[in-house]
Amino acid sequence: MKLKDSFGNILPENAFIIRHTEVSEFRNCPRKWILTSHNGFNLEPKETHPALRFGSCWHKALEFHYLGKDRFEGFGQAYKEEEEDLYKFLGAGLYEEDMQEKLQTEQDLGIKLLELYPEWAEEQAEPSDKEFKVVDVEKRLLIPIETPDGKPTNGWLAAKLDTVVDKNDMLYVLEHKTRSKTSSVADNPLLPLDLQMGLQVLSLWAISQQITGKQHNMVGALYNLARKQMPGPRVRTPVFGRQEVVRNIKELMLLKNNLYIDLLEMREYVQNVRTDRYNPQPIGVCRWGCSVKTICEAMVKGENYKDYVDTYFKQRDRDFITVLKEEMDNE
């Protein structure tokens, strides 16, 4: 079975596929990127980071919700899968009192937020769910990457959109995000600069004519934010927020051209199997967001990093090309 892109074109054997989530990671630190990317070592931690665990379950719940299914069922299914993965890593430690309390607290929070979400989304969110119609949910896209003058390359951008909606005859990505307990869900001036969302919007723009029958000059994103704070009478700051961002044709072309540059740099990095280039950020990604810190520290010291790989990491269970074939055939 040949892999086809969103336009029905068969990809060549040498196709270089880039996830929309990994471009900013490559720019931040090429070493982390090549260790975790399917184009590189394809590693992932054996234990999911707690913040990602809750976010994954919340995402599944809202996927069910916008499909018209039971959002609580979606949350429960996702949490069960997370607990199964956690057991593989912790064994009997999963059932220790502290861990059980932590997991129960997360589940209670998710259920409470899901109880409140529909009324907020329909009555208080700006724009509200009443102002748009759902076009698609969990939309997988595979878009050719072109040179700045429109010539084909061997690169493709793979994006997965949480929800695609139509608001006033304009397409938007409705992206579900969770925030920490201490974060704000108010309008964030940095969101219009978000590269990951920009690439999702670029992908949506590329197929907008397929969806609506016309080429759009603008597409947008609706950040659907939920703060991990148990609601209560003493909680005065909102736990939900929604922010609208629009990209015009000039911004989209800039994203498109920069993506081509990323393709060239990523391809060169993989061809030379490089792990030398890294970007230490003591108060940034290295501090709070890097899943491969232990490997990177060993590499910096010239130690045998493979011991850390065997202990804390695993190869991803499924090949990304196989996943794409299944998801693209389901369209």
N, C-alpha and C positions, 0 to 999 in steps of 0.2 A: 504494500500500500504506500503510494507516494504522498508526501506532505504537500498540501496546497495552501496558498496564502488566502487572504480575505477576498481576492479578486479572481480566485480559481486558477491561478498560475502554479504550476508544479515547481517546487524549489529544486535547484541543482544540488548535487552531492556535496559541493564545497560551500553551501550556504552558511553564513555566519549570522546566527540569530542572537539578538540582544534583548533581554528582558527590560521593560521600561523601568523596573525597580532598581536596576543595577548600574545605570549610567552615573548617577550621583555618587554611588559607592566607589566606582572606578576613579572618579575625579577626586574623591576624598582620600582614597588610599588604594593604589593598584595592587598592593600585596594582599590586602583583605579580599579584594575583588577576585584575584586569580585563585585564591584558596577556596572560595565559596561558590564561584560561578560555575555553571554547567560547561562553560568553555574552558575552565581550568581544572582544579582538583575536585570540584563538585562536593565539598564537604559541608556538613551541617552539624550543629551541636546535638549530642544525644539527649540533652534536657532542654526543653523550650524555656526561654526566658519568661518569668512570671508575667511581665507586662505584655508580652506577645501572646501568652496563653489566653488571657482575658480578651484581648483584642480579636483574636481568631474566633472565639466563641460569640462575641458580640456581632462580628461580621456575619457569621452563619445565621444568627437569629434574624438579622435584618434582610438577609438574602431570602429567607423563608417569608418574612413579612411582605416584601414587595413582589413575591410570587403568589401572594394570596394564601399562604399556608400558615400553620401555627408557629409563631415566632418562638414560643417557649420550647416547642419540640426541637426546633433548629438549634437553640442554645444548648439543650440537654444532649443532643446527639454529638455536638462539637465537644462539649465538656467531657463526655464519656471517652471520646477518642483521645483527648489530651491526657486524661487520667491513665489510659492504657499505655500511652507513650511514656508517661512519667514512671509508671511501674517498671517498665523495661529498664529504666535507668536507676531507679532508687530501690527496687525490690521491696522488701518488707518495710523499708524506711518510709514508703508511701503512707503506711498506716500509723505512723507515730503521731502522737497527739497534736503537736505543733503544726505538722503538715496538714492533718485533717481539719484543724481549725482554720488554717489559711485557705484551704480549698472551699470549705463551707462558707466562709466570709465572701469569697469571690462569687460563688453561686448565688448567695442571697442578694448580693449587690446587683448581679445581672438580672435576676428575676424582678427585683423592685424597679429597676430602670425600664425594663420591658413593659411593666404594668403601666408606666406613665408615658411611654414614648408615643403611642398612637395619637392621644389627645394633643400632646405638644406639637407633633408633626403636622396635624391637620388644622389646629386652631392658633398656635402661637409662633410657629416657625416662620421666618421671612426669607425667601418665599415659602409658603406652606405647601403641603402635599396636594391641596385642592387646586393649586395654580399650575400644576403640570400633570401630564399623563406618562405612565411608565411605558417605555418602548421595548426595553430588554433588560434582563437581569443576568449578571455574571457573563457578560459579553466578551468572548475571546476574539482578539484581532491579531492578525499577522500582516504587517504592512511593509512593502519594499522600501528600502532606504536608497535615496537617489543622491547623485552629486548635486552641487548647487545649481548647475545648468540643466538638471533634469535627466541626466543619463543614468542607466541602471548600474547597480553594483551587485556584489554577492552578499549584501547585508539585508537583514529583515529585522524589524522592530516587533517584538511580541508584547502585547498589552492585554490586561484583563480588567474590564471596567465593572465596578460593583453594580451599578444600575445606570441605564441610559434613559433619560427623560426628555420630553418635548415640552418646552414652556414658551408659549406665544410664537410657535413655529420656529423655535430655535433649539438646537440640541445641547444638552448638558450631560456631563458625567456627575452622578450623585455618588460621592465617595464617602464611605463610612469610616470615621476615625475616632479612636478613644484617646482621651487626654488624662494626665495624672491628676490625682486628687487636688493638688495645689495649683494646677494650671487654670487658665481662663478659657472659656469658650466664646468670648467676645471677639469682634472683628480683629483679625491679626494683619497688620500691614505687610508682613512678609509672605503671606500666602500667594499673592500674585506672582511672586518670584519662584514658587515651588517647581523645581525641575521635574520631579516625578509626575506631578499632576499635569505639567505642561506637555509631557510626552503622551500621557493618556488623551489629553485634548487634541493633540496633533493627530493621533491615531483615529479618533472619532471624526475629526474634520476630513481625513483622507477618505472615509467611507460614507460621509454624510449624504452624498448623492444617491448611494445605494439605498439608504434608509428612507429618505424623504422625496427622492426624485429631483432634487436640485442641489447645486453646490452652494455651500454656505460661506459667507465672508467672515463670519464670526461663530465661534462655539464657546461653550462655557463649562464651568465646574461649580458644583454646589458642595461645599465641605459640610458634611453632616457630622457634627461633633458631639461626643458624649463624655462627660467628665466622671471619673471613677470615684464618685462621692455618694455615699448613701444619703438620699434625700431625707429631710426632717425639718421640724419647725425652727431649728437653730441655723439651718443652712440657708443663707440669704443670697449667695451667688448662684446663678443658673447652672444646672447640670447638663443642659442641652444647648446647642447653638448651631446656627447655619450661616455660612458666608458664601456669597456669590462672587465669582471671579470670571471675567470674560477675556478671551484672547482674540485679537483681530488678525487679519491676514498678514500684516507686517510682523507681528510677534511670532506667528506660526512659521513664517519663512525663516526667521532667525533661529528658531528651535530646529527646524529641518536642516539647515546648513551646519549648525553646531553638532548635530547628531552624526552627520557624515564625518566630521573630524574625529569624533569619539570612535566611530567604527574603524577608522584607519589606525588610531593609536591602540585600541584593544586588539585588533588583528595582529599588529606587530608584536605586541606584548606576549600573546599566546604563541605565535610562531617561534619566538626565541625562548619560550618557557622561562620567563623572568620572574623572580620573586625578590629582586634586590631593591626595587623602588618602593618605599613606604613613606607615610606622611605622619609622623608622630604629632598627636594633638593632646597634650597633657590635660587640657581643660575642655576638650571637645569630644570627638567620637571615641578616642582611645579610652576616655574615662568612663563613659556611661553606655556607649552603644556598640562596642566592638566584641563580637563573639569569638574572635580568634586571637585575643590578647596573649594567651598562654603560648601559642605557637609563635607569634611574632617576637615575644620576649626571648624565647629560646633561639630564634634565628639571629636576633641582634647580638646575643652572647656567643654565638657560634656553637651552641649546644645541639644535641640530637633532638630535634623537634618531633620526630616520628613517634616517640613515646607519648607525647601529649595528644597526638592525633588519635592513636589507638585507644587512649583512655577516655577522652572527652568528645570525640567526633566520630561520625560515621559517613559513609557514602550515602547520598540520597537514594531512597528506595526505588525510585522510578526514573527512567531516562526521560529528559525533558522533551525530546523529539517524539517519543511515544505518547506522552501526555498531550502534546500539541495535536498529533494526528487524531487522537480520540476526541479532543474538544472541538477541533475544526470540523470533523465529520458530524458532530452533533448539531452544528449550526443549521 
